[in-house]
């Protein structure tokens, strides 16, 4: 059986899946519409985003998880990602927009870097595979919806509308994720420095 908390995580993952697949499917379209980017410039943009993803995974996410806990990091990361992508959508200065886009990866990585650990809190040896498959099914369903919804919106305005969808999904995903936090979840232990 799948615990109710895991289903809440799965629903949050559905909205997060929409966010993820919108970024992957619409970034090149939006960069071309906003700044007339060709394939090479889009590739460099993705590479820059990947540098921030990697750095956040190595240094920022583990430190924040220890400092404030998994749930606050995941919720904040989701909201930061969405907010920065909405800001990217409305920014007309190319360098500022690219900066916002690259910084959005920090939020995305904070969410992705905590998802597995949060999901594991709802498992034991008897249901681990079932729980992870359940959560992944919802996330993949969101990844299916994202490009279809964002693509439809992009036919109206590729510069902004897909990113407004991301912003809305970030609020929904973070809000639902906040509901999944177990009541007995303790804040990280505070260590004293000497």
Secondary structure as the mmCIF struct_conf table of DSSP 4:
data_model
#
loop_
_struct_conf.conf_type_id
_struct_conf.id
_struct_conf.beg_label_comp_id
_struct_conf.beg_label_asym_id
_struct_conf.beg_label_seq_id
_struct_conf.end_label_comp_id
_struct_conf.end_label_asym_id
_struct_conf.end_label_seq_id
HELX_RH_AL_P HELX_RH_AL_P1 UNK A 4 UNK A 35
HELX_RH_AL_P HELX_RH_AL_P2 UNK A 39 UNK A 55
HELX_RH_PI_P HELX_RH_PI_P1 UNK A 56 UNK A 60
HELX_RH_AL_P HELX_RH_AL_P3 UNK A 61 UNK A 68
HELX_RH_AL_P HELX_RH_AL_P4 UNK A 70 UNK A 90
BEND BEND1 UNK A 93 UNK A 93
HELX_RH_AL_P HELX_RH_AL_P5 UNK A 94 UNK A 120
TURN_TY1_P TURN_TY1_P1 UNK A 121 UNK A 122
TURN_TY1_P TURN_TY1_P2 UNK A 125 UNK A 127
HELX_RH_AL_P HELX_RH_AL_P6 UNK A 128 UNK A 157
TURN_TY1_P TURN_TY1_P3 UNK A 158 UNK A 160
HELX_RH_AL_P HELX_RH_AL_P7 UNK A 161 UNK A 179
TURN_TY1_P TURN_TY1_P4 UNK A 180 UNK A 180
BEND BEND2 UNK A 181 UNK A 181
TURN_TY1_P TURN_TY1_P5 UNK A 183 UNK A 184
HELX_LH_PP_P HELX_LH_PP_P1 UNK A 185 UNK A 193
#
